[in-house]
């Protein structure tokens, strides 16, 4: 299976259940992997035979800028936007990490992962 993966994209956004998180914001990492046919790109050296990863990044960036309470909701919106913009995407996965959760703990990050 052919895949394009954008690893650990960094964003500052205002996602969270606590009202303070939506005001103060937090740091997030997003990894998006999409499956698509790349045969034309491999044989013809032509961008039209694959998914433009700069355009994928733009979709993620746009959705990360829209505040949500839950990371699951952000991930769903990103998946829906990717599917709508790139018909050639046949599936994939997304993970979103909140790097500094707003509760007292010794924890590197919190992560959700959804396969589609």
C-alpha positions in Angstrom: 0.0 0.0 0.0 1.3 3.5 -0.9 1.2 6.1 1.8 2.1 9.8 2.3 2.8 10.7 5.9 3.2 14.2 7.3 5.0 13.6 10.6 4.6 15.7 13.8 3.2 18.9 12.3 3.3 21.5 15.0 0.4 23.9 15.8 -0.6 26.3 18.5 -4.4 26.1 18.8 -7.3 26.6 21.1 -8.8 23.1 21.6 -10.0 21.8 25.0 -12.9 21.1 27.2 -11.8 23.6 29.9 -12.8 27.2 29.0 -9.2 28.3 29.9 -7.8 26.1 27.1 -9.9 27.8 24.5 -8.6 31.2 25.7 -5.0 30.5 26.5 -4.4 27.8 23.8 -1.9 24.9 23.7 0.7 23.2 21.6 -0.3 20.3 19.4 1.4 17.8 17.1 -0.5 16.2 14.2 0.6 13.2 12.2 -1.5 12.4 9.1 -1.0 9.4 6.9 -3.0 8.9 3.7 -3.2 6.0 1.3 -3.4 6.6 -2.4 -2.4 5.2 -5.7 1.0 6.6 -6.7 1.8 4.5 -9.8 1.4 7.5 -12.2 3.7 9.6 -10.0 6.3 6.8 -9.8 6.3 6.1 -13.6 5.7 9.6 -15.0 7.4 11.8 -12.3 4.2 13.9 -12.4 2.5 15.5 -9.3 -0.9 14.8 -10.8 -0.3 11.1 -10.1 -0.2 11.5 -6.3 -1.5 13.7 -3.5 0.3 17.0 -3.0 1.5 17.0 0.6 1.7 20.8 0.8 -2.1 20.8 0.0 -2.6 18.2 2.7 -0.7 20.4 5.2 -3.0 23.3 4.3 -6.1 21.3 5.0 -4.7 20.3 8.5 -3.6 23.9 9.2 -7.1 25.3 8.3 -8.9 22.8 10.5 -6.5 23.1 13.5 -7.3 26.9 13.5 -11.0 26.2 14.3 -11.4 25.7 18.1 -13.1 22.5 19.3 -13.6 21.0 22.7 -12.4 17.5 21.8 -9.4 16.3 19.8 -11.6 13.6 18.3 -13.8 16.3 16.8 -10.8 18.1 15.3 -9.5 14.8 13.8 -12.9 14.0 12.3 -13.1 17.4 10.7 -9.6 16.9 9.2 -10.5 13.5 7.9 -13.7 14.8 6.3 -11.9 17.7 4.7 -9.2 15.4 3.3 -11.8 13.1 1.9 -13.7 16.0 0.3 -10.6 17.6 -1.3 -8.7 14.5 -2.3 -10.9 11.8 -4.0 -7.8 9.7 -4.6 -7.3 9.2 -0.9 -8.5 5.6 0.0 -7.9 5.7 3.7 -5.3 6.5 6.3 -4.8 7.6 9.9 -4.5 10.7 12.0 -3.1 11.3 15.4 -3.3 14.5 17.4 -1.2 15.1 20.5 -1.8 17.8 23.1 1.7 18.5 24.4 0.8 20.1 27.8 -2.5 18.7 29.1 -4.2 21.1 31.6 -4.1 18.9 34.6 -1.4 18.2 37.3 0.5 15.2 36.0 3.9 14.0 34.9 3.0 13.2 31.4 4.7 13.9 28.0 1.6 14.3 26.0 -2.0 13.0 25.4 -2.7 11.5 22.0 -5.8 10.4 20.1 -5.5 8.3 16.9 -8.2 7.5 14.4 -7.9 5.2 11.3 -10.1 5.8 8.4 
